[in-house]
Amino acid sequence: SVSIPEGRPVLGPLTPFGRFLLALTALGSSTVLWEFFEWTGDFIGLSDAQAGLNDTMFDMLMGIVGGLIPLVWLLRRDLTTQNEAS
């Protein structure tokens, strides 16, 4: 469950879908940050990583698709486990 520093629960326990959305948000944020770091390296002359907009968008697509595969598998596993328990 999500709680504040005093230990009081704020949201309660996360559902399997809630964990999926939280992980998907982290996944999307990390792909965007990675591309910002690549752009920064190119901008200040430390690298030549980006070949243009198509390269950036393809990198982001592959990062998200690559992360979605295990996330969907884990969500299905969690939902199956939850249904068997009820």
N, C-alpha and C positions, 0 to 999 in steps of 0.2 A: 504494500500500500504506500501511497505518497503521503508524507507527513512533513510538518514544519519542525524546526530545530527543537522545540520544546517537547516533541514526540506526539503531539496531537495529530490524529489523522485528518487530512484535508480532503482527499478524494476517496478514500477507502481502497479496497483491493482492486487491482486492475484486472479486467476481464481479458480473455485471450485476444479479442479484437482490439482492446485498448492497448495491450502490449504491442500488437502488430502496428497500430497507428503511431505509437511512440517510436518504435524502431524505424518505421518508414520515414518519419520526420527527421530522425538522426541521419538516416541514409541520404536523404535528399540534401540536407544541410552540409554533410561532409563532401558530397560531390561538388556542390557550389563552391565551398571553401577551397577544395583542391584546385578548381579552375581559377579562382582568384589568386592562389599562390603561383600557379603556372604563369598567369598574366603578369603578376608582379615581377617574377623572375625575368620574363621577357622584357618588360618595360625598363627595368634598371640594368639590363644588359648581362645578367648572370646566366641566361639560358636562351634557347631558341626552341621552346617546346610547342608553342601553338602555331599551327599552320593556317589558322583562319577560323571563321565562325563555324563552318561545317565540322572541322576537327573538334572544336569545343563541344558542340552539340552532340556529336557522336560519342565523345568521351563520357559526357553526362548520361546519355542514354545507356551505354554499356555498363556504367557504374550502377545505375539504378536497376537495370534488368538483372545484373549479376547479383545484386543484393536482394532483389525480390524473390529469386528462386528459393533460397533457404528460408526467407521469411514466410512465404506461402506454405512451404512444407511444414514449418513449425506451427503456423496457425492451424493447418489441417490436423496436425497431431494433437494440439491442445484442444481443439473443438471435439475431436473424436474421444479423447480421454475424458473431457467434461461430460459428453453425452453418455458414455459408459458408466460414469459415476452416478448419474441421476436416474 
